[in-house]
């Protein structure tokens, strides 16, 4: 009950910067059937290196017999602008030159990602989205969309995200970009350029996604005489190689820049006023051990978004808990949906 499609925009796509992308393409998945009232739409905004196949990477929350299932819902997940899984990105062909863009691809923002989602929603004639959900940079997208089109979004679930990307988060991203650009092949105009740097960048990122306790538990050595070949070191190498096989350094560089750009108060009077524009019934979820998006950032959102409900997720896994602790998320999001629906009846 899933389909994969590519939407091709006929007009130039204008970015916040004023630059344009010709021949914008958006790859997306849909699951289930849109009902006659068109009131069963669940739209997912994916995270940094995710893709549009949400049934693959958010198992437990999405899938057959799960909270969000194709029997009850029409689920849409679009690959974000700049990501290498089928939407226009730095390795796409520039119709002007006939060659891949590489570093000539225009920089874009989270708000530009949302503008692409809006184009696709219009194409699919989805005037109302019953529930919009995202975690991390996916939550940043969902938040922006709920501000830009408050009447389109009925329910909003924001997980491990923030109103503006923090200096701490930007520093992590810049450290990863420094790793990528220190690899001279990044400037070689080849699809695998910067691969060694990307491996290092992923290793850096992992430290922000997990916690001291996570590593102490999963990578602890039992041999006290060991002086080399540690589990933690092998794990970092393994995860770096794993990303290199499925991603590219150019998309990663651009996407981290886009994450840095996130600030709902930009070109608006203030963050507070921007968040007041959200009309959707909102659930904000913060993770106790998240060092990348500390729980204080989600408490702030819950305080500033009207009628928002806050839930504290106690997760051993830190930031990645939103992808792993799906049983807890299922219960809390399910309760939130029932509560809103009971109020509306």
Secondary structure, DSSP 8 states (H G I E B T S, - for coil): -EEEEEEE-SS-EE-TTS-EETT-EEEEEEES---TT---EEEEE--TT--S-HHHHSBTTBSTTSSB-TTT-EEEEE--TT-TTTSS-TTSEETTTTEE-GGGS----HHHHHHHHHHHHHHTT---EEEEEEETHHHHHHHHHHHHTTTTEEEEEEES--SB--HHHHHHHHHHHHHHHTSGGGGS-STTTTHHHHHHHHHHHHHHHS-HHHHHHHS--S-TT--SS-HHHHHHHHHHHHHHHH--HHHHHHHHHHHHH-BTTTTSS-HHHHHHT--SEEEEEEETT-SSS-HHHHHHHHHHSTT-EEEEE--TTGGGHHHH-HHHHHHHHHHHHHHHHHHH-
